[in-house]
Amino acid sequence: MAFYNTSTQLEKGLKLSENAPDVVLAESPTASTGTNGALSESPLTQEELQDFPRGFPKLARFLDSDDSFMVYRRFGTVYSRLLLHAQDEMRRTEATLNSMDKTDEYHGNTQFLMSPDLDAKRQGLPDEWSGQSRPQLMEELKGKALDYADLVIKTQQLKAMGQPSNRDYRSVLHFMENDGGQTFDEEMSFIYEKEDLITLRPGREYAWLDSIVERVLRDFRCRFTVFLFSSKETKAKTDDSTIHYYDRGRISAFVTFIITIVIMLLLIIPIWLLYKCSITNTIATSPDTMGIISVSTLIFSAMLSAFTKAKRHEILAASAGYCAVLVVFLGNVNSYGVDQ
């Protein structure tokens, strides 16, 4: 994960260099296997952002330097136009095929409709067919159908890709606009097509809690947060003070830790409250116990929706299971109290 600090960059101003520097690889030690089979230290090459020539080389390196910056155009209108064109070609070919079938039916040549083998060996074609046989047309239709299906699937896959978050979009936009001008206006115009942009950001589910953690790391950057969430590799990506890289694995682990703590609290606190109600001889169907179960289940559902990308039926099933755990616990505690 990375952030681009725009305020610092604007204060520094645009610094254009006339001569593109040579590409330099930053090295850090890593373990490798020596000739005798033992582990030895060898350099790990790390490409630094500032060492790439200004323009597409540096922009490409920046976009590839972190998952958050992998923002590209979907070209939705172009794919829609291609789909319409391919669809119309198939429609015209299908109409030609139907016309061939009706011609054979009209002239009593139904045997060719019943056997593709006979149709392939037939001699003499109707004048309306312009010298093209039905098997030839079927091969043409097959190619068009496969191309159309492939285009439909690819369009669906692009459509299913999510749009970049506002924070990631602004980071890429400000880098292109403020870091000395990466490309000419025409070449960088794609970044202004915000509704047509997609992100290739992979990884685990990205939800509201992840966004909060990343915002805190951006706004409260200090040595402690850098120590906890930055690795040697992320630190070696650039020495530009306006660009901050963090290790995504460490952030994911921290988010998972927070979710684990929240789940434990959502189990322990309601169970403790229900136990306190039970030892005060509060019946299981009292407003207090029913309120504790209802509020706890509501909070659990809200947390599940905010912290994860769970679907509606998954949230419903998990909430029902959580409520069942509380009800079973309450029933067991009250039964134990009655027996005593």
C-alpha positions as CSV (number, residue, x, y, z in Angstrom):
1,M,0.0,0.0,0.0
2,A,1.2,3.5,-0.8
3,F,0.2,7.1,-0.4
4,Y,1.2,10.1,-2.5
5,N,1.5,13.2,-0.3
6,T,0.3,16.0,-2.6
7,S,0.7,19.0,-0.2
8,T,4.5,18.4,0.2
9,Q,5.0,18.0,-3.5
10,L,3.2,21.2,-4.3
11,E,5.3,23.1,-1.8
12,K,8.5,21.7,-3.4
13,G,7.3,22.8,-6.8
14,L,7.9,21.1,-10.1
15,K,11.5,20.1,-10.7
16,L,12.1,19.1,-14.3
17,S,15.3,17.5,-15.3
18,E,16.6,17.9,-18.8
19,N,18.7,14.7,-18.9
20,A,17.1,11.4,-17.9
21,P,19.2,9.6,-15.3
22,D,20.5,6.1,-15.7
23,V,18.5,3.4,-14.1
24,V,20.1,2.4,-10.7
25,L,19.2,-0.6,-8.7
26,A,19.1,-0.3,-4.9
27,E,20.4,-3.4,-3.2
28,S,19.5,-5.0,0.1
29,P,20.8,-8.3,1.5
30,T,18.8,-11.5,1.1
31,A,19.6,-15.1,1.7
32,S,20.6,-17.5,-1.1
33,T,22.1,-20.9,-1.5
34,G,25.9,-21.1,-1.9
35,T,28.0,-23.6,-3.8
36,N,28.3,-25.9,-0.8
37,G,24.5,-25.9,-0.2
38,A,24.6,-23.5,2.7
39,L,22.8,-20.2,2.8
40,S,24.8,-17.1,2.0
41,E,24.0,-13.4,1.6
42,S,23.4,-12.0,-1.9
43,P,22.1,-8.6,-3.0
44,L,18.4,-8.2,-3.7
45,T,17.9,-5.7,-6.5
46,Q,15.2,-3.0,-5.9
47,E,14.3,-0.5,-8.6
48,E,13.8,3.0,-7.2
49,L,11.1,5.2,-8.6
50,Q,13.2,8.3,-8.9
51,D,15.8,6.5,-11.1
52,F,13.4,6.0,-13.9
53,P,13.3,8.4,-16.8
54,R,10.5,11.0,-16.7
55,G,7.5,10.0,-18.8
56,F,6.0,6.6,-19.5
57,P,8.9,4.7,-17.9
58,K,8.5,6.5,-14.5
59,L,4.7,6.5,-14.7
60,A,4.7,2.7,-15.4
61,R,7.0,2.1,-12.5
62,F,4.8,4.2,-10.2
63,L,1.6,2.4,-11.2
64,D,3.3,-0.9,-10.7
65,S,5.0,0.0,-7.4
66,D,1.9,-0.6,-5.3
67,D,-1.5,-2.3,-5.7
68,S,-3.3,0.9,-4.9
69,F,-1.9,2.6,-8.0
70,M,-2.9,0.0,-10.5
71,V,-5.6,2.3,-12.2
72,Y,-6.4,1.9,-15.9
73,R,-9.3,2.7,-18.2
74,R,-12.0,0.1,-18.9
75,F,-13.0,1.6,-22.3
76,G,-16.6,0.6,-21.6
77,T,-18.1,2.5,-24.5
78,V,-15.6,0.9,-26.9
79,Y,-16.4,-2.6,-25.7
80,S,-20.1,-1.9,-25.9
81,R,-19.6,-0.7,-29.5
82,L,-17.6,-3.8,-30.4
83,L,-20.3,-6.0,-28.9
84,L,-23.0,-4.2,-30.9
85,H,-21.0,-4.6,-34.1
86,A,-20.3,-8.3,-33.4
87,Q,-24.0,-8.9,-32.5
88,D,-25.2,-7.3,-35.7
89,E,-22.8,-9.4,-37.8
90,M,-24.2,-12.5,-36.1
91,R,-27.7,-11.3,-36.7
92,R,-27.1,-10.9,-40.4
93,T,-25.4,-14.3,-40.7
94,E,-28.2,-15.9,-38.7
95,A,-30.7,-14.3,-41.1
96,T,-28.8,-15.7,-44.1
97,L,-28.9,-19.2,-42.5
98,N,-32.6,-19.0,-41.9
99,S,-33.1,-17.9,-45.5
100,M,-31.1,-20.9,-46.8
101,D,-33.3,-23.3,-44.7
102,K,-36.5,-21.8,-46.0
103,T,-35.2,-22.0,-49.6
104,D,-34.5,-25.7,-49.3
105,E,-37.9,-26.2,-47.6
106,Y,-39.7,-24.3,-50.4
107,H,-38.0,-26.3,-53.2
108,G,-38.6,-29.6,-51.4
109,N,-34.9,-30.2,-50.6
110,T,-35.6,-31.2,-47.0
111,Q,-33.1,-34.1,-47.2
112,F,-30.3,-31.5,-46.9
113,L,-31.9,-30.2,-43.8
114,M,-32.0,-33.7,-42.2
115,S,-28.4,-34.7,-42.9
116,P,-25.4,-32.4,-42.6
117,D,-23.3,-35.0,-44.5
118,L,-25.6,-34.9,-47.5
119,D,-25.7,-31.1,-47.3
120,A,-21.9,-31.0,-47.5
121,K,-21.9,-33.3,-50.6
122,R,-24.7,-31.6,-52.5
123,Q,-24.1,-30.5,-56.1
124,G,-25.5,-27.3,-57.4
125,L,-26.5,-24.4,-55.1
126,P,-29.5,-22.2,-55.4
127,D,-28.8,-18.9,-57.1
128,E,-29.9,-16.9,-54.0
129,W,-27.0,-18.4,-52.0
130,S,-24.4,-16.5,-54.1
131,G,-22.2,-19.6,-54.3
132,Q,-21.9,-20.1,-50.6
133,S,-23.0,-23.5,-49.2
134,R,-24.6,-24.0,-45.8
135,P,-21.6,-25.8,-44.3
136,Q,-19.4,-22.8,-45.3
137,L,-21.9,-20.4,-43.7
138,M,-22.0,-22.5,-40.6
139,E,-18.2,-22.3,-40.3
140,E,-18.4,-18.6,-40.7
141,L,-21.1,-18.4,-38.1
142,K,-19.1,-20.6,-35.7
143,G,-16.1,-18.2,-35.9
144,K,-18.3,-15.2,-35.3
145,A,-20.1,-16.9,-32.4
146,L,-16.9,-17.8,-30.6
147,D,-15.5,-14.3,-31.1
148,Y,-18.7,-12.8,-29.8
149,A,-18.8,-15.1,-26.7
150,D,-15.1,-14.3,-26.0
151,L,-15.9,-10.6,-26.3
152,V,-18.9,-10.9,-24.0
153,I,-16.9,-12.7,-21.3
154,K,-14.1,-10.2,-21.4
155,T,-16.5,-7.3,-21.2
156,Q,-18.2,-8.9,-18.3
157,Q,-14.9,-9.4,-16.5
158,L,-13.9,-5.8,-17.0
159,K,-17.3,-4.6,-15.8
160,A,-17.0,-6.7,-12.7
161,M,-13.7,-5.0,-11.7
162,G,-14.1,-2.4,-9.1
163,Q,-13.4,1.3,-9.4
164,P,-10.5,2.8,-7.5
165,S,-11.2,4.4,-4.2
166,N,-11.1,8.2,-4.1
167,R,-7.9,8.1,-2.1
168,D,-6.1,5.8,-4.7
169,Y,-7.5,7.9,-7.6
170,R,-6.3,11.1,-6.1
171,S,-2.8,9.6,-5.4
172,V,-2.4,8.7,-9.1
173,L,-4.0,11.9,-10.3
174,H,-1.7,14.1,-8.2
175,F,1.4,12.2,-9.1
176,M,0.7,12.6,-12.8
177,E,-0.2,16.3,-12.5
178,N,2.4,17.5,-9.9
179,D,5.5,15.3,-10.3
180,G,7.0,17.3,-13.1
181,G,4.4,16.3,-15.7
182,Q,4.7,12.6,-16.5
183,T,3.2,12.7,-20.0
184,F,1.7,15.2,-22.4
185,D,-1.9,16.3,-21.9
186,E,-3.3,14.0,-24.5
187,E,-1.5,11.0,-23.2
188,M,-2.6,11.6,-19.6
189,S,-6.2,12.4,-20.4
190,F,-7.3,8.9,-19.4
191,I,-6.9,9.8,-15.7
192,Y,-9.7,12.3,-16.0
193,E,-12.2,9.6,-17.2
194,K,-13.0,8.7,-13.6
195,E,-16.2,6.8,-14.3
196,D,-14.4,4.6,-16.8
197,L,-11.5,3.7,-14.6
198,I,-10.9,0.3,-13.0
199,T,-8.4,-0.9,-10.4
200,L,-6.5,-4.1,-10.7
201,R,-6.0,-4.1,-6.9
202,P,-5.8,-7.8,-5.9
203,G,-5.6,-9.4,-2.4
204,R,-8.0,-10.1,0.4
205,E,-11.4,-8.4,0.7
206,Y,-11.1,-4.7,1.0
207,A,-13.6,-3.1,3.3
208,W,-14.3,0.0,5.5
209,L,-11.8,-1.1,8.3
210,D,-9.0,-1.4,5.8
211,S,-9.7,2.1,4.6
212,I,-9.7,3.5,8.1
213,V,-6.3,1.9,8.9
214,E,-4.8,3.3,5.7
215,R,-6.1,6.7,6.4
216,V,-4.6,6.7,9.9
217,L,-1.3,5.6,8.5
218,R,-1.4,8.4,5.9
219,D,-2.4,11.2,8.4
220,F,-0.3,10.1,11.4
221,R,2.9,8.9,9.8
222,C,5.8,8.6,12.3
223,R,8.7,6.4,13.0
224,F,6.6,4.0,15.0
225,T,4.1,3.4,12.1
226,V,7.0,3.2,9.6
227,F,8.7,0.6,11.9
228,L,5.5,-1.5,12.2
229,F,4.1,-1.3,8.7
230,S,7.1,-0.8,6.4
231,S,9.6,-3.5,5.4
232,K,13.0,-3.1,3.9
233,E,11.6,-3.7,0.4
234,T,9.0,-1.0,0.7
235,K,11.5,1.5,2.1
236,A,13.8,0.9,-0.8
237,K,11.3,1.7,-3.5
238,T,11.9,5.4,-3.3
239,D,13.5,8.1,-1.2
240,D,10.9,10.7,-2.2
241,S,9.4,12.1,1.0
242,T,6.1,12.7,-0.8
243,I,5.5,9.0,-1.5
244,H,4.9,6.6,1.4
245,Y,4.9,2.8,0.9
246,Y,3.6,0.3,3.5
247,D,3.7,-3.5,3.5
248,R,0.2,-4.7,2.6
249,G,0.8,-8.0,4.4
250,R,1.4,-6.3,7.7
251,I,-1.7,-4.1,7.3
252,S,-3.8,-7.1,6.5
253,A,-2.5,-8.9,9.6
254,F,-3.2,-5.8,11.7
255,V,-6.8,-5.6,10.3
256,T,-7.3,-9.3,11.0
257,F,-6.1,-8.8,14.6
258,I,-8.6,-6.0,15.1
259,I,-11.5,-8.1,13.7
260,T,-10.5,-11.0,16.0
261,I,-10.5,-8.7,19.0
262,V,-13.9,-7.2,18.0
263,I,-15.4,-10.7,17.6
264,M,-14.1,-11.8,21.0
265,L,-15.7,-8.8,22.6
266,L,-19.0,-9.3,20.8
267,L,-19.1,-12.8,22.3
268,I,-17.7,-12.2,25.8
269,I,-19.6,-9.0,26.7
270,P,-23.1,-10.2,25.8
271,I,-22.5,-13.6,27.5
272,W,-21.3,-11.8,30.6
273,L,-24.3,-9.6,30.7
274,L,-26.7,-12.5,30.2
275,Y,-24.9,-14.4,33.0
276,K,-25.3,-11.4,35.3
277,C,-29.0,-11.3,34.4
278,S,-29.3,-15.1,35.1
279,I,-27.8,-14.9,38.6
280,T,-30.2,-12.1,39.6
281,N,-33.1,-14.5,38.8
282,T,-34.1,-12.6,35.6
283,I,-36.2,-14.9,33.4
284,A,-35.0,-15.7,29.9
285,T,-37.9,-13.9,28.3
286,S,-37.5,-10.6,30.2
287,P,-37.1,-7.3,28.3
288,D,-33.5,-7.1,29.6
289,T,-32.3,-10.4,28.2
290,M,-34.2,-10.0,25.0
291,G,-32.8,-6.5,24.6
292,I,-29.2,-7.7,25.2
293,I,-29.6,-10.4,22.5
294,S,-31.3,-8.1,20.0
295,V,-28.8,-5.3,20.4
296,S,-25.8,-7.6,20.4
297,T,-27.0,-9.3,17.2
298,L,-27.6,-5.9,15.6
299,I,-24.1,-4.8,16.4
300,F,-22.7,-8.1,15.2
301,S,-24.5,-7.7,11.8
302,A,-23.3,-4.1,11.5
303,M,-19.7,-5.0,12.2
304,L,-19.8,-7.9,9.8
305,S,-21.1,-5.6,7.1
306,A,-18.6,-2.8,7.8
307,F,-15.5,-4.9,8.4
308,T,-15.9,-7.5,5.6
309,K,-17.3,-7.8,2.1
310,A,-19.8,-10.5,3.1
311,K,-22.9,-10.8,1.0
312,R,-26.4,-10.3,2.3
313,H,-27.2,-14.0,2.7
314,E,-23.9,-14.6,4.4
315,I,-24.5,-11.8,6.9
316,L,-28.0,-13.2,7.6
317,A,-26.7,-16.7,8.2
318,A,-23.8,-15.5,10.4
319,S,-26.2,-13.2,12.4
320,A,-28.6,-16.1,12.9
321,G,-25.8,-18.3,14.1
322,Y,-24.6,-15.7,16.5
323,C,-28.0,-15.1,17.9
324,A,-28.5,-18.9,18.3
325,V,-25.3,-19.1,20.4
326,L,-26.5,-16.4,22.8
327,V,-30.0,-18.0,23.1
328,V,-28.5,-21.5,23.8
329,F,-26.2,-20.0,26.4
330,L,-29.1,-18.2,28.1
331,G,-31.2,-21.3,28.1
332,N,-28.4,-23.4,29.6
333,V,-27.7,-20.9,32.3
334,N,-31.4,-20.6,33.3
335,S,-31.8,-24.3,33.3
336,Y,-28.8,-24.7,35.6
337,G,-30.2,-22.0,37.9
338,V,-33.6,-23.8,38.0
339,D,-31.9,-27.1,38.8
340,Q,-30.0,-25.5,41.6
